[in-house]
Amino acid sequence: MKIEILVHERAFVLVDGKPTRYLTPGVHRVVSLLKPVKVEKLNVSGLLAELDEQRLALVPAADLAVVTLAEHERALVRRRGKPVLWLGAGVHQVWTVDRLVDRKTLATKDLVTIETFDTSAVEAKVLSPDVAALAKGKDYVEVQAPAGSVAVRWVDGRLDEVLPAGRYAAWTTLRTVQFTVIELKERQLHVTGQEVMTKDRVTLRLNVSASFRVADPRRLAVVARSPDDVVYLAMQLSARDAITVKTLDELLQARDELAKEMTPAVKARAEAVGLELIELGVKDVVLPGDMKELLNKVIEAQKQAEANVILRREETNATRSLAQTAKLLADNPLLLKLKELEAYTELAGKVGQVHVVMGQGGLPTLQLTTGK
């Protein structure tokens, strides 16, 4: 029997059902005498094999590697330098028949290599992207925390460590490991349109804003599921507590003090979940439409009254000044004459021509007066 074995093939010769010979690529002749002979071909391009003990005993160690991995071990198979297989715990048979022969020295170089990893520790060296693509979702997890954030590592549901910004990896073969990223940057929280009733039963709407940053990442990760919601509720409740004890007039007069009254309660609640309150302020106090119109009328009346008071005060001062001037002129005739001259001078500066109208006896009098 003539048998041809291709490069990507290997074969076993079975005599009376039992494997007796291992065939490598090339042309072979098998002699069949009294017992039945059968040739069993295998495709070795898939790398993994599943041979029984009888067949495995016929394969040379150079052609097949038997890799035994414990529960905490994993293996990476590379072909021609490229990662192709990620092996879990157990016994694996890997074809290593792919070789490169140097024509000058006839030395051979294995093109299939196997690298073993010890995964008993939690921390792992960050794998290259092509290797990580094979291991992720099975035995390996990684995370990247950008600048301004931290990575929180959980092991079997327990917070294990808070890591600074960077790239981290962990093995998940013996335990469950997860990463979460927490941003430390300042952030804003806004309560808009919060309706609150004052002591005198006037319903108004508030817009409150606050700035926070993460002060304790460990507490933030453990204490509350949603820290922002906790602080948001604290802002709402503190606004209600600060306004319900004030009338509308008191609130409008002490609007700047409202944020100061709200701050202690919000700050304490934020610290309880690992946040730090930087600033809290009341942006707007929005009144109902009819109340706003009424207040505008009140303010307009107040301003009009203030304007009338100022006008009367100025008129009184002007009258008092005129009275004092009149009395001074009455007591000093010479001063009165000077005042008249000033008036004539001012009048002459404004008049371009002067027309004199006289009776029959006016001309001699005028000539006598001027000396002409």
Phi and psi in degrees as a GROMACS rama.xvg file:
@    title "Ramachandran Plot"
@    xaxis  label "Phi"
@    yaxis  label "Psi"
@TYPE xy
-95.8376  129.446  LYS-2
-129.356  131.452  ILE-3
-111.88  125.421  GLU-4
-110.291  123.422  ILE-5
-78.3135  172.621  LEU-6
-61.979  -39.1676  VAL-7
-90.0981  16.2468  HIS-8
-123.273  156.069  GLU-9
-137.95  161.399  ARG-10
-145.856  155.256  ALA-11
-121.454  137.7  PHE-12
-95.3906  121.603  VAL-13
-106.968  121.273  LEU-14
-110.102  118.115  VAL-15
55.6154  37.1104  ASP-16
83.9068  -3.54452  GLY-17
-109.441  132.854  LYS-18
-67.5385  128.511  PRO-19
-125.513  -15.3855  THR-20
-150.852  144.67  ARG-21
-111.48  127.719  TYR-22
-111.404  133.609  LEU-23
-101.356  173.42  THR-24
-55.1077  139.688  PRO-25
138.922  -169.589  GLY-26
-107.394  127.626  VAL-27
-126.964  154.505  HIS-28
-120.668  130.329  ARG-29
-118.506  127.351  VAL-30
-94.799  126.512  VAL-31
-106.238  118.778  SER-32
-101.421  -101.71  LEU-33
-94.6493  -30.7117  LEU-34
-94.7042  149.727  LYS-35
-67.7621  138.571  PRO-36
-119.471  138.138  VAL-37
-137.884  142.606  LYS-38
-108.707  128.778  VAL-39
-113.626  112.189  GLU-40
-94.0156  147.363  LYS-41
-128.897  140.711  LEU-42
-92.3033  117.324  ASN-43
-97.9049  6.11321  VAL-44
-73.003  -18.0936  SER-45
-80.8357  -4.06919  GLY-46
73.9313  -47.1559  LEU-47
-86.3799  142.251  LEU-48
-128.349  161.106  ALA-49
-137.909  77.1976  GLU-50
-99.9094  145.197  LEU-51
-79.4732  178.486  ASP-52
-65.157  -36.3773  GLU-53
-66.6256  -45.5885  GLN-54
-69.9149  -39.8649  ARG-55
-61.1949  -32.4346  LEU-56
-68.972  -23.0544  ALA-57
-85.9202  -19.0338  LEU-58
-84.3694  128.046  VAL-59
-66.6419  151.798  PRO-60
-62.1346  -25.1083  ALA-61
-70.997  -22.7471  ALA-62
-94.8248  -22.2574  ASP-63
-143.91  126.277  LEU-64
-104.571  131.17  ALA-65
-102.158  114.968  VAL-66
-108.85  119.526  VAL-67
-108.213  118.096  THR-68
-115.577  129.847  LEU-69
-74.7518  178.741  ALA-70
-61.5812  -30.5163  GLU-71
-97.9136  11.5953  HIS-72
-117.483  149.212  GLU-73
-139.142  160.563  ARG-74
-137.314  147.597  ALA-75
-115.904  128.78  LEU-76
-105.024  127.439  VAL-77
-115.569  141.151  ARG-78
-123.264  121.619  ARG-79
53.4359  37.4988  ARG-80
84.1678  -4.84317  GLY-81
-103.611  129.553  LYS-82
-64.5098  129.541  PRO-83
-127.743  -27.7699  VAL-84
-138.788  142.292  LEU-85
-118.917  118.799  TRP-86
-102.678  132.709  LEU-87
-91.6064  -169.961  GLY-88
-64.0251  143.334  ALA-89
130.923  -168.638  GLY-90
-107.544  127.484  VAL-91
-127.311  140.907  HIS-92
-109.41  119.615  GLN-93
-120.287  124.291  VAL-94
-70.0527  130.017  TRP-95
-121.167  34.0531  THR-96
-79.7705  -13.8333  VAL-97
-76.6254  110.676  ASP-98
-135.055  161.372  ARG-99
-119.902  126.899  LEU-100
-106.706  127.054  VAL-101
-78.0788  119.166  ASP-102
-65.5102  -28.6338  ARG-103
-79.2568  -50.2295  LYS-104
-96.5051  -10.2907  THR-105
61.8195  14.5365  LEU-106
-76.7199  144.662  ALA-107
-106.611  146.795  THR-108
-125.199  124.069  LYS-109
-70.376  127.781  ASP-110
-96.0214  -6.57705  LEU-111
-111.528  118.601  VAL-112
-122.442  153.545  THR-113
-127.271  125.675  ILE-114
-117.713  129.952  GLU-115
-102.678  141.442  THR-116
-120.26  136.752  PHE-117
-92.2251  115.373  ASP-118
-110.15  23.6414  THR-119
-71.8216  -27.3004  SER-120
-83.8764  162.284  ALA-121
-75.1584  -50.6234  VAL-122
-70.7271  142.701  GLU-123
-132.58  151.57  ALA-124
-71.9765  136.608  LYS-125
-64.2406  123.421  VAL-126
-82.5334  155.93  LEU-127
-64.6131  156.111  SER-128
-55.9727  -39.6318  PRO-129
-69.8767  -34.4144  ASP-130
-74.8851  -41.4527  VAL-131
-60.9608  -33.0885  ALA-132
-62.1997  -30.3848  ALA-133
-81.4002  -32.53  LEU-134
-92.0315  -25.5368  ALA-135
-61.8954  146.299  LYS-136
81.9406  -8.39871  GLY-137
-118.267  -67.3307  LYS-138
-126.703  6.52957  ASP-139
-147.687  141.368  TYR-140
-142.298  145.962  VAL-141
-142.577  163.94  GLU-142
-150.976  154.289  VAL-143
-128.138  119.258  GLN-144
-101.897  114.396  ALA-145
-71.0704  171.52  PRO-146
-58.8608  140.932  ALA-147
86.3383  15.3079  GLY-148
-147.152  171.334  SER-149
-132.34  158.946  VAL-150
-109.652  128.608  ALA-151
-103.867  124.233  VAL-152
-102.264  127.238  ARG-153
-110.954  132.393  TRP-154
-122.832  116.667  VAL-155
52.5634  42.2427  ASP-156
80.3976  1.03272  GLY-157
-111.265  137.642  ARG-158
-67.6451  118.538  LEU-159
-95.3643  -48.8726  ASP-160
-161.012  149.395  GLU-161
-105.563  119.187  VAL-162
-109.029  141.404  LEU-163
-68.4866  176.175  PRO-164
-55.2913  137.775  ALA-165
155.993  -171.276  GLY-166
-113.692  131.054  ARG-167
-135.726  157.201  TYR-168
-142.214  159.628  ALA-169
-150.795  151.672  ALA-170
-88.4072  141.196  TRP-171
-120.699  26.1115  THR-172
-76.291  -37.6297  THR-173
-107.293  -9.88602  LEU-174
-153.056  166.641  ARG-175
-93.6186  119.93  THR-176
-122.766  132.824  VAL-177
-134.669  154.117  GLN-178
-122.27  143.014  PHE-179
-130.967  146.396  THR-180
-107.619  130.115  VAL-181
-118.765  124.935  ILE-182
-80.7004  135.605  GLU-183
-98.3765  -3.28356  LEU-184
-68.9784  155.077  LYS-185
-63.2787  139.865  GLU-186
-137.993  160.123  ARG-187
-113.425  149.087  GLN-188
-132.11  131.453  LEU-189
-123.063  132.054  HIS-190
-108.618  110.986  VAL-191
-114.335  140.088  THR-192
66.1603  29.6341  GLY-193
-73.7905  116.133  GLN-194
-85.7018  128.66  GLU-195
-138.445  143.74  VAL-196
-103.846  131.116  MET-197
-76.9439  176.09  THR-198
-61.6342  -35.3417  LYS-199
-91.8451  23.1323  ASP-200
64.3069  40.0862  ARG-201
-103.797  120.462  VAL-202
-86.725  125.59  THR-203
-133.171  167.776  LEU-204
-118.292  138.946  ARG-205
-114.971  146.477  LEU-206
-120.397  112.567  ASN-207
-118.468  137.669  VAL-208
-128.13  147.213  SER-209
-143.023  149.757  ALA-210
-113.302  134.687  SER-211
-133.991  163.163  PHE-212
-148.739  159.014  ARG-213
-78.008  123.472  VAL-214
-102.653  -32.9419  ALA-215
-135.494  91.6759  ASP-216
-58.6472  -35.7671  PRO-217
-63.6849  -46.1545  ARG-218
-66.8608  -39.8137  ARG-219
-59.357  -38.585  LEU-220
-76.5054  -25.4967  ALA-221
-100.89  -39.5318  VAL-222
-74.737  -49.0144  VAL-223
-125.045  144.611  ALA-224
-71.058  -41.5373  ARG-225
-134.773  89.4378  SER-226
-59.7771  -35.9169  PRO-227
-61.803  -37.941  ASP-228
-66.5191  -34.7685  ASP-229
-64.2574  -46.2561  VAL-230
-68.5061  -36.9924  VAL-231
-59.9686  -44.5315  TYR-232
-65.067  -38.9899  LEU-233
-62.337  -38.2725  ALA-234
-64.3948  -41.3439  MET-235
-64.2267  -47.031  GLN-236
-67.7833  -40.0595  LEU-237
-66.7778  -35.0667  SER-238
-64.843  -42.5667  ALA-239
-63.45  -45.1474  ARG-240
-64.5572  -33.4425  ASP-241
-77.8967  -26.7689  ALA-242
-96.0851  -35.2302  ILE-243
-65.3386  -15.5012  THR-244
-97.6984  5.68976  VAL-245
-121.713  147.854  LYS-246
-81.3193  170.678  THR-247
-63.8088  -41.2233  LEU-248
-63.2167  -42.7413  ASP-249
-63.8654  -38.2486  GLU-250
-66.3102  -43.063  LEU-251
-68.8577  -33.1745  LEU-252
-74.0168  -32.6258  GLN-253
-117.416  41.4081  ALA-254
-63.3517  -36.8564  ARG-255
-67.5918  -22.7818  ASP-256
-83.7995  -11.3736  GLU-257
-63.0636  -44.9799  LEU-258
-63.1369  -37.0368  ALA-259
-65.1034  -35.959  LYS-260
-71.2094  -31.5915  GLU-261
-79.1836  -26.8418  MET-262
-59.4376  -47.5019  THR-263
-57.8626  -43.1507  PRO-264
-67.4178  -42.2921  ALA-265
-67.599  -40.4837  VAL-266
-62.6627  -44.0963  LYS-267
-64.5953  -40.5488  ALA-268
-68.5333  -36.1292  ARG-269
-66.2729  -43.0826  ALA-270
-63.2282  -30.3416  GLU-271
-66.2299  -24.9346  ALA-272
-109.011  13.5606  VAL-273
91.1468  12.7298  GLY-274
-107.539  156.99  LEU-275
-118.58  125.257  GLU-276
-79.9557  122.708  LEU-277
-92.6604  -47.9167  ILE-278
-156.648  144.16  GLU-279
-135.379  134.23  LEU-280
-147.782  150.548  GLY-281
-94.3177  112.067  VAL-282
-76.9866  -46.7491  LYS-283
-142.579  146.343  ASP-284
-120.107  106.7  VAL-285
-100.722  120.298  VAL-286
-92.1218  157.235  LEU-287
-60.8098  157.533  PRO-288
-58.9607  -47.1318  GLY-289
-67.1225  -37.339  ASP-290
-68.7092  -36.3372  MET-291
-64.9076  -41.5941  LYS-292
-65.4059  -40.4672  GLU-293
-64.7558  -42.5777  LEU-294
-65.3776  -36.4548  LEU-295
-62.5961  -39.6396  ASN-296
-66.0925  -40.574  LYS-297
-62.762  -45.0634  VAL-298
-64.628  -38.9733  ILE-299
-63.4221  -41.4699  GLU-300
-65.0887  -40.7036  ALA-301
-62.8073  -43.1964  GLN-302
-67.0525  -37.2194  LYS-303
-65.459  -40.4021  GLN-304
-64.8011  -41.6592  ALA-305
-63.0898  -38.7151  GLU-306
-65.7143  -39.8057  ALA-307
-64.354  -39.7985  ASN-308
-62.5395  -42.973  VAL-309
-65.2343  -41.6382  ILE-310
-62.7437  -45.4403  LEU-311
-64.2268  -38.6962  ARG-312
-64.2201  -40.7398  ARG-313
-68.672  -38.8458  GLU-314
-63.3702  -40.7701  GLU-315
-62.5101  -44.5206  THR-316
-63.2124  -38.7856  ASN-317
-66.7169  -42.4181  ALA-318
-63.8124  -42.2804  THR-319
-62.3503  -38.4779  ARG-320
-67.2051  -39.2178  SER-321
-64.7784  -40.1401  LEU-322
-63.493  -42.4117  ALA-323
-65.7131  -37.2582  GLN-324
-66.9218  -42.5584  THR-325
-61.8442  -42.5184  ALA-326
-63.88  -38.7276  LYS-327
-66.8297  -39.7718  LEU-328
-69.6688  -35.4066  LEU-329
-66.0454  -34.5591  ALA-330
-81.6726  -14.8538  ASP-331
-132.662  91.6732  ASN-332
-58.5399  -38.1876  PRO-333
-61.924  -39.548  LEU-334
-65.7767  -34.3415  LEU-335
-66.2638  -40.7151  LEU-336
-62.8022  -42.3366  LYS-337
-61.9582  -37.0228  LEU-338
-65.6526  -38.3649  LYS-339
-64.8905  -43.9691  GLU-340
-59.7435  -39.7771  LEU-341
-62.1105  -38.5029  GLU-342
-66.4896  -41.8788  ALA-343
-63.8264  -41.3714  TYR-344
-61.731  -44.4345  THR-345
-64.409  -38.3744  GLU-346
-68.0371  -41.4614  LEU-347
-63.4834  -33.0429  ALA-348
-69.05  -20.0698  GLY-349
-99.7061  -13.6378  LYS-350
-104.702  128.148  VAL-351
-83.0254  -42.489  GLY-352
-132.045  149.798  GLN-353
-121.754  122.839  VAL-354
-104.325  124.211  HIS-355
-104.755  125.343  VAL-356
-110.958  120.715  VAL-357
-128.292  159.709  MET-358
-86.0374  -162.057  GLY-359
-66.3901  -35.8151  GLN-360
-95.0859  10.9345  GLY-361
-80.4853  -34.097  GLY-362
-65.5326  -47.39  LEU-363
-58.4531  -38.8406  PRO-364
-64.5093  -39.941  THR-365
-66.1461  -40.958  LEU-366
-65.2629  -38.6342  GLN-367
-66.1023  -36.5039  LEU-368
-70.7264  -40.8613  THR-369
-85.3446  -16.2532  THR-370
83.7753  18.0837  GLY-371
